[in-house]
Protein backbone atom coordinates (compact mmCIF):
# COMPACT_ATOMS: atom_id res chain seq x y z
CA UNK A 1 0.00 0.00 0.00
CA UNK A 2 2.82 2.42 0.91
CA UNK A 3 4.57 1.61 -2.37
CA UNK A 4 1.41 2.38 -4.37
CA UNK A 5 1.03 5.67 -2.49
CA UNK A 6 4.60 6.61 -3.44
CA UNK A 7 3.84 5.79 -7.07
CA UNK A 8 0.76 8.05 -6.93
CA UNK A 9 2.98 10.90 -5.69
CA UNK A 10 4.96 10.86 -8.96
CA UNK A 11 3.94 13.83 -11.08
CA UNK A 12 5.10 12.34 -14.37
CA UNK A 13 2.40 10.05 -15.82
CA UNK A 14 5.01 8.10 -17.80
CA UNK A 15 7.00 7.44 -14.61
CA UNK A 16 3.81 6.38 -12.87
CA UNK A 17 2.98 3.88 -15.60
CA UNK A 18 6.51 2.44 -15.62
CA UNK A 19 6.55 2.07 -11.83
CA UNK A 20 3.13 0.42 -11.86
CA UNK A 21 4.22 -2.07 -14.53
CA UNK A 22 7.30 -3.04 -12.49
CA UNK A 23 5.19 -3.30 -9.34
CA UNK A 24 2.72 -5.63 -11.12
CA UNK A 25 5.55 -7.96 -12.20
CA UNK A 26 6.85 -8.13 -8.64
CA UNK A 27 3.31 -8.60 -7.36
CA UNK A 28 2.78 -11.60 -9.64
CA UNK A 29 5.83 -13.33 -8.15
CA UNK A 30 4.82 -12.50 -4.59
CA UNK A 31 1.25 -13.75 -4.99
CA UNK A 32 2.25 -17.06 -6.59
CA UNK A 33 1.10 -19.65 -3.99
CA UNK A 34 3.90 -21.66 -2.43
CA UNK A 35 1.63 -24.44 -1.13
CA UNK A 36 -1.98 -24.06 -2.18
CA UNK A 37 -2.80 -23.53 -5.86
CA UNK A 38 -6.56 -23.20 -5.49
CA UNK A 39 -6.29 -19.42 -5.54
CA UNK A 40 -4.46 -19.32 -8.91
CA UNK A 41 -7.53 -18.39 -10.93
CA UNK A 42 -8.43 -15.46 -8.69
CA UNK A 43 -4.82 -14.25 -8.55
CA UNK A 44 -4.17 -14.61 -12.30
CA UNK A 45 -7.43 -12.87 -13.11
CA UNK A 46 -6.42 -9.88 -10.98
CA UNK A 47 -2.85 -9.76 -12.37
CA UNK A 48 -4.13 -9.95 -15.98
CA UNK A 49 -6.64 -7.19 -15.31
CA UNK A 50 -4.14 -4.75 -13.84
CA UNK A 51 -1.48 -5.71 -16.40
CA UNK A 52 -3.80 -4.55 -19.17
CA UNK A 53 -4.58 -1.34 -17.32
CA UNK A 54 -1.97 -0.58 -14.60
CA UNK A 55 -3.88 2.55 -13.58
CA UNK A 56 -6.50 0.26 -12.01
CA UNK A 57 -4.02 -0.38 -9.19
CA UNK A 58 -4.59 3.18 -8.05
CA UNK A 59 -8.30 2.54 -7.36
CA UNK A 60 -9.68 1.73 -3.93
CA UNK A 61 -11.58 -1.27 -5.37
CA UNK A 62 -8.36 -2.86 -6.67
CA UNK A 63 -6.58 -2.26 -3.38
CA UNK A 64 -9.43 -3.98 -1.50
CA UNK A 65 -9.37 -6.85 -4.00
CA UNK A 66 -5.59 -7.19 -3.56
CA UNK A 67 -5.96 -7.28 0.23
CA UNK A 68 -8.61 -10.02 -0.06
CA UNK A 69 -6.45 -12.11 -2.43
CA UNK A 70 -3.45 -11.80 -0.10
CA UNK A 71 -5.57 -12.69 2.92
CA UNK A 72 -7.01 -15.78 1.14
CA UNK A 73 -3.53 -16.94 0.08
CA UNK A 74 -2.09 -16.64 3.61
CA UNK A 75 -5.11 -18.38 5.15
CA UNK A 76 -4.99 -21.23 2.62
CA UNK A 77 -1.24 -21.79 2.98
CA UNK A 78 -1.44 -21.82 6.76
CA UNK A 79 -4.31 -24.29 6.70
CA UNK A 80 -2.49 -26.67 4.34
CA UNK A 81 0.73 -26.36 6.39
CA UNK A 82 -1.19 -27.21 9.55
CA UNK A 83 -2.93 -30.17 7.86
CA UNK A 84 0.35 -31.51 6.49
CA UNK A 85 2.01 -31.21 9.89
CA UNK A 86 -0.90 -33.02 11.55
CA UNK A 87 -0.73 -35.79 8.92
CA UNK A 88 3.01 -36.26 9.49
CA UNK A 89 2.51 -36.48 13.24
CA UNK A 90 -0.22 -39.09 12.76
CA UNK A 91 1.96 -41.08 10.35
CA UNK A 92 5.08 -41.03 12.54
CA UNK A 93 3.05 -42.05 15.61
CA UNK A 94 1.54 -44.94 13.66
CA UNK A 95 4.96 -46.04 12.38
CA UNK A 96 6.41 -45.96 15.89
CA UNK A 97 3.65 -48.23 17.18
CA UNK A 98 4.11 -50.50 14.15
CA UNK A 99 7.87 -50.83 14.73
CA UNK A 100 7.42 -51.63 18.40
CA UNK A 101 4.84 -54.27 17.63
CA UNK A 102 6.78 -55.78 14.71
CA UNK A 103 10.10 -56.01 16.56
CA UNK A 104 8.40 -57.31 19.68
CA UNK A 105 6.43 -60.03 17.91
CA UNK A 106 8.69 -60.92 14.99
CA UNK A 107 10.83 -63.35 17.00
CA UNK A 108 7.78 -65.36 17.98
CA UNK A 109 6.47 -65.25 14.40
CA UNK A 110 9.80 -66.53 13.13
CA UNK A 111 9.65 -69.46 15.52
CA UNK A 112 6.16 -70.32 14.28
CA UNK A 113 7.30 -70.19 10.66
CA UNK A 114 10.31 -72.36 11.46
CA UNK A 115 8.03 -74.90 13.15
CA UNK A 116 5.70 -74.97 10.14
CA UNK A 117 8.70 -75.55 7.84
CA UNK A 118 9.93 -78.45 9.98
CA UNK A 119 6.49 -80.00 10.07
CA UNK A 120 6.23 -79.76 6.29
CA UNK A 121 9.62 -81.43 5.84
CA UNK A 122 8.67 -84.22 8.23
CA UNK A 123 5.30 -84.75 6.65
CA UNK A 124 4.93 -88.43 5.58
CA UNK A 125 3.41 -88.47 2.10
CA UNK A 126 2.23 -91.74 0.57
CA UNK A 127 3.80 -93.01 -2.65
CA UNK A 128 0.51 -92.62 -4.47
CA UNK A 129 0.55 -88.88 -3.93
CA UNK A 130 4.31 -88.39 -3.81
CA UNK A 131 4.60 -86.63 -7.18
CA UNK A 132 1.79 -84.03 -6.90
CA UNK A 133 1.88 -83.40 -3.13
CA UNK A 134 5.66 -83.66 -3.04
CA UNK A 135 5.96 -80.81 -5.51
CA UNK A 136 3.46 -78.75 -3.52
CA UNK A 137 5.34 -79.53 -0.31
CA UNK A 138 8.62 -78.36 -1.86
CA UNK A 139 7.05 -75.09 -3.06
CA UNK A 140 5.57 -74.46 0.42
CA UNK A 141 8.91 -75.16 2.08
CA UNK A 142 10.72 -72.84 -0.37
CA UNK A 143 8.13 -70.12 0.22
CA UNK A 144 8.36 -70.36 4.01
CA UNK A 145 12.17 -70.45 3.81
CA UNK A 146 12.11 -67.18 1.81
CA UNK A 147 9.63 -65.61 4.24
CA UNK A 148 11.77 -66.62 7.22
CA UNK A 149 14.96 -65.09 5.80
CA UNK A 150 13.08 -62.05 4.56
CA UNK A 151 11.71 -61.46 8.05
CA UNK A 152 15.20 -61.69 9.53
CA UNK A 153 16.45 -59.12 7.01
CA UNK A 154 13.45 -56.85 7.65
CA UNK A 155 13.83 -57.16 11.40
CA UNK A 156 17.46 -56.07 11.21
CA UNK A 157 16.52 -53.21 8.89
CA UNK A 158 13.70 -52.14 11.19
CA UNK A 159 15.99 -52.17 14.21
CA UNK A 160 18.50 -50.02 12.35
CA UNK A 161 15.87 -47.49 11.22
CA UNK A 162 13.76 -47.32 14.36
CA UNK A 163 16.01 -44.74 16.00
CA UNK A 164 15.86 -42.57 12.87
CA UNK A 165 12.06 -42.63 12.91
CA UNK A 166 11.95 -41.91 16.63
CA UNK A 167 14.18 -38.88 16.09
CA UNK A 168 11.96 -37.78 13.22
CA UNK A 169 8.92 -38.12 15.45
CA UNK A 170 10.56 -36.00 18.16
CA UNK A 171 11.43 -33.36 15.58
CA UNK A 172 7.85 -33.28 14.29
CA UNK A 173 6.49 -33.01 17.84
CA UNK A 174 8.84 -30.09 18.45
CA UNK A 175 7.60 -28.39 15.27
CA UNK A 176 4.01 -29.01 16.36
CA UNK A 177 4.72 -27.33 19.70
CA UNK A 178 6.22 -24.34 17.88
CA UNK A 179 3.16 -24.11 15.63
CA UNK A 180 0.87 -24.24 18.66
CA UNK A 181 2.91 -21.48 20.28
CA UNK A 182 2.64 -19.33 17.15
CA UNK A 183 -1.10 -19.97 17.06
CA UNK A 184 -1.41 -18.94 20.72
CA UNK A 185 0.61 -15.77 20.12
CA UNK A 186 -1.56 -14.96 17.13
CA UNK A 187 -4.68 -15.17 19.33
CA UNK A 188 -3.23 -13.09 22.19
CA UNK A 189 -3.28 -9.33 22.60
CA UNK A 190 0.37 -8.25 22.51
CA UNK A 191 0.04 -5.86 25.46
CA UNK A 192 -2.36 -7.45 27.96
CA UNK A 193 -1.86 -11.18 27.17
CA UNK A 194 -5.61 -11.82 27.07
CA UNK A 195 -7.35 -12.81 23.83
CA UNK A 196 -7.38 -10.28 21.02
CA UNK A 197 -10.55 -9.26 19.21
CA UNK A 198 -10.13 -11.75 16.38
CA UNK A 199 -9.67 -14.71 18.73
CA UNK A 200 -12.58 -13.45 20.83
CA UNK A 201 -14.85 -13.65 17.78
CA UNK A 202 -13.97 -17.34 17.38
CA UNK A 203 -14.97 -17.91 21.02
CA UNK A 204 -18.28 -16.15 20.34
CA UNK A 205 -19.05 -18.66 17.59
CA UNK A 206 -18.28 -21.55 19.95
CA UNK A 207 -20.37 -20.28 22.85
CA UNK A 208 -23.25 -19.46 20.50
CA UNK A 209 -23.16 -23.02 19.15
CA UNK A 210 -23.23 -24.33 22.72
CA UNK A 211 -26.14 -21.98 23.50
CA UNK A 212 -28.13 -23.24 20.47
CA UNK A 213 -27.50 -26.95 21.06
CA UNK A 214 -27.59 -27.22 24.86
CA UNK A 215 -29.66 -24.14 25.72
CA UNK A 216 -26.84 -23.03 28.04
CA UNK A 217 -26.72 -19.68 29.83
CA UNK A 218 -24.08 -16.99 29.43
CA UNK A 219 -23.73 -13.24 29.85
CA UNK A 220 -21.68 -10.53 28.15
CA UNK A 221 -19.72 -8.11 30.34
CA UNK A 222 -18.28 -4.93 28.84
CA UNK A 223 -15.50 -3.35 30.96
CA UNK A 224 -14.07 0.14 30.54
CA UNK A 225 -11.31 1.71 32.69
CA UNK A 226 -12.51 5.02 34.13
CA UNK A 227 -10.59 8.18 33.19
CA UNK A 228 -7.99 6.22 31.23
CA UNK A 229 -7.31 9.17 28.91
CA UNK A 230 -6.45 11.28 31.94
CA UNK A 231 -3.89 8.63 33.03
CA UNK A 232 -2.24 8.76 29.60
CA UNK A 233 -2.26 12.56 29.52
CA UNK A 234 -0.94 12.93 33.08
CA UNK A 235 1.62 10.14 33.36
CA UNK A 236 2.31 9.19 29.74
CA UNK A 237 1.40 6.28 27.48
CA UNK A 238 4.00 3.96 29.02
CA UNK A 239 2.21 4.28 32.34
CA UNK A 240 -1.11 3.72 30.55
CA UNK A 241 0.28 0.53 29.01
CA UNK A 242 1.28 -0.79 32.43
CA UNK A 243 -2.21 -0.05 33.74
CA UNK A 244 -3.72 -1.99 30.83
CA UNK A 245 -1.35 -4.93 31.44
CA UNK A 246 -2.23 -5.13 35.13
CA UNK A 247 -5.95 -4.70 34.50
CA UNK A 248 -5.83 -7.48 31.90
CA UNK A 249 -3.94 -9.79 34.32
CA UNK A 250 -6.52 -9.23 37.06
CA UNK A 251 -9.41 -10.01 34.69
CA UNK A 252 -7.58 -13.07 33.33
CA UNK A 253 -6.88 -14.34 36.86
CA UNK A 254 -10.55 -14.09 37.83
CA UNK A 255 -11.88 -15.61 34.60
CA UNK A 256 -12.39 -19.39 34.60
CA UNK A 257 -11.09 -21.64 31.81
CA UNK A 258 -14.61 -22.21 30.51
CA UNK A 259 -15.15 -18.44 30.21
CA UNK A 260 -13.58 -15.89 27.87
CA UNK A 261 -11.84 -12.57 28.48
CA UNK A 262 -10.52 -10.39 25.66
CA UNK A 263 -9.30 -6.89 24.96
CA UNK A 264 -11.94 -5.32 22.74
CA UNK A 265 -10.08 -2.14 21.95
CA UNK A 266 -8.27 0.70 23.74
CA UNK A 267 -9.17 0.47 27.43
CA UNK A 268 -12.24 -1.71 26.77
CA UNK A 269 -12.35 -5.41 27.71
CA UNK A 270 -15.14 -7.90 27.12
CA UNK A 271 -16.03 -11.18 28.84
CA UNK A 272 -18.27 -14.15 28.00
CA UNK A 273 -19.27 -15.70 31.32
CA UNK A 274 -21.12 -19.03 31.64
CA UNK A 275 -23.49 -19.51 34.59
CA UNK A 276 -26.21 -21.80 35.93
CA UNK A 277 -27.79 -19.22 38.23
CA UNK A 278 -27.59 -15.44 37.88
CA UNK A 279 -26.18 -15.07 41.39
CA UNK A 280 -22.95 -16.73 40.13
CA UNK A 281 -22.48 -13.81 37.76
CA UNK A 282 -23.06 -11.24 40.51
CA UNK A 283 -20.41 -12.96 42.65
CA UNK A 284 -17.96 -12.89 39.73
CA UNK A 285 -18.53 -9.17 39.10
CA UNK A 286 -18.19 -8.35 42.81
CA UNK A 287 -14.87 -10.25 42.96
CA UNK A 288 -13.57 -8.26 40.00
CA UNK A 289 -14.72 -4.95 41.51
CA UNK A 290 -13.24 -5.79 44.92
CA UNK A 291 -9.88 -6.89 43.54
CA UNK A 292 -9.52 -3.90 41.18
CA UNK A 293 -10.35 -1.48 43.99
CA UNK A 294 -7.85 -3.14 46.35
CA UNK A 295 -5.04 -3.38 43.77
CA UNK A 296 -2.46 -0.63 43.58
CA UNK A 297 -1.45 -0.04 39.99
CA UNK A 298 2.20 0.98 40.10
CA UNK A 299 4.47 2.46 37.46
CA UNK A 300 7.94 3.55 38.57
CA UNK A 301 7.20 5.82 41.58
CA UNK A 302 3.56 6.38 40.56
CA UNK A 303 0.67 4.62 42.34
CA UNK A 304 -2.81 4.71 40.80
CA UNK A 305 -6.05 3.56 42.40
CA UNK A 306 -8.09 2.37 39.46
CA UNK A 307 -11.85 2.33 38.94
CA UNK A 308 -13.91 0.87 36.10
CA UNK A 309 -17.40 0.86 34.66
CA UNK A 310 -19.22 -2.11 33.17
CA UNK A 311 -22.42 -3.12 31.37
CA UNK A 312 -23.86 -6.64 31.70
CA UNK A 313 -26.49 -8.33 29.52
CA UNK A 314 -27.90 -11.87 29.70
CA UNK A 315 -27.95 -13.73 26.37
CA UNK A 316 -31.30 -15.45 27.04
CA UNK A 317 -33.15 -12.11 26.93
CA UNK A 318 -32.25 -11.31 23.32
CA UNK A 319 -32.73 -12.76 19.83
CA UNK A 320 -29.04 -13.12 19.05
CA UNK A 321 -25.51 -12.38 20.20
CA UNK A 322 -25.29 -9.01 18.44
CA UNK A 323 -28.35 -7.65 20.25
CA UNK A 324 -26.93 -8.92 23.55
CA UNK A 325 -23.56 -7.25 22.93
CA UNK A 326 -25.24 -4.02 21.85
CA UNK A 327 -27.23 -3.95 25.10
CA UNK A 328 -24.11 -4.53 27.22
CA UNK A 329 -22.37 -1.71 25.35
CA UNK A 330 -25.28 0.68 25.93
CA UNK A 331 -25.36 -0.21 29.65
CA UNK A 332 -21.63 0.52 29.86
CA UNK A 333 -22.29 3.92 28.29
CA UNK A 334 -25.06 4.48 30.85
CA UNK A 335 -22.70 3.64 33.73
CA UNK A 336 -20.10 6.09 32.44
CA UNK A 337 -22.66 8.80 31.82
CA UNK A 338 -24.03 8.48 35.36
CA UNK A 339 -20.67 9.12 37.00
CA UNK A 340 -18.57 6.01 36.29
CA UNK A 341 -17.33 3.47 38.89
CA UNK A 342 -20.58 1.59 38.35
CA UNK A 343 -21.76 -1.78 36.99
CA UNK A 344 -25.19 -1.80 35.35
CA UNK A 345 -27.13 -5.03 34.59
CA UNK A 346 -29.91 -5.32 32.04
CA UNK A 347 -32.36 -6.31 34.79
CA UNK A 348 -31.99 -2.96 36.56
CA UNK A 349 -29.48 -4.05 39.21
CA UNK A 350 -26.54 -1.73 39.75
CA UNK A 351 -23.35 -2.31 41.75
Steps between C-alpha positions, in 0.01 A plus 500: 500500500782742591675419172184577300462829688857594405424418137192726514722785624698496173398797288616351171230271355761305302699434819181394674417250227853356498504463879158335497609251233808403704289474815253267322783267392630483856146453628447200272805327649399583856143375460600169340385241760780299656273222630139538395418553132124533537527878495683510163193593298410793724861621514565464125174674419601799713857512361372481139249776567750744647766404244268616223422821685761576772309813602238271657748436782443856614129436569362419843310200356822341370678560829215328688506213250878466544463491879235226471716291263800531733288411802356191322848384394644530853198326654512215247875444536480497878213253494682262264822531705308415816326204331828366363666530840209319666517223237874453557450478875227239452718301259812505719297398807349211305842390372645508851224273629546273197876467558455420867242236423694349208832477685330370812303228323726411208714257701195299598369511142833372373485207739151414376614513138801283580272246669267493199800442270623210714156345509474524122839333455405221739163447342463132393348496152382173347657373178171539318504874554876549512529676163219760528509563877878474509530785253250706699688422821828617345343827380352563848834430666681732255241772559523476879881491480494827300252657743714399798819653358312804376363559849849477648625757248200727564538469875863609481406786268218607730729497802751715314237753387289517814725758664485717187120494504489572872723803446278610213196466723664712771587764242142508371364527855735792561376670182141438609571668834650799318194523275271487803704776662473715187126436491469603866702817440283581201188479720645708786495876541865608491467739795260341750550127421125436490326401176497753219183602319542251217546204735209626710273480195588131460400443864169676432423249225577211736291627790212582265509144365493369857209735578301374197563129559491473880293808586782611732512835679764769460535875542705771330696742719644818350778658712643849458776657715380831644692816406760304304568795268586711803756235609665513157498880492632537856756221528569405138409209274760268654321532832168444321639181346600368842151574631349306209737206561412480869128543437512222240689269742242556774211422263683194364570373853133525597367348177449122500630275221148443370446877470657755266674832561632718218622850430236657278686818421681784679410477869193282434489130594221251441411172672276203416400345832315167532263452795228271634342758730520878465641537851823334374547792263442757775765328714745507208443872437534582871832310515630699204385831651648416841836390362536799264417742781750334736781476242758775481601559141865602511727648236847609611426727801136556398211324678152509346176385660296381206124496448294354216151499356318203351180399320356148533237331282359146518495314167165328567315834489590580139452355151869464422853574615522837324194636681642373830837667438332823392301507825812442712674782313209739558492411872873573521434840343223556756736416788760745371244771438363468854836564664710189429624246760175312446382163364157498336306177424222471245255401775537835677751391765794732554819442700 
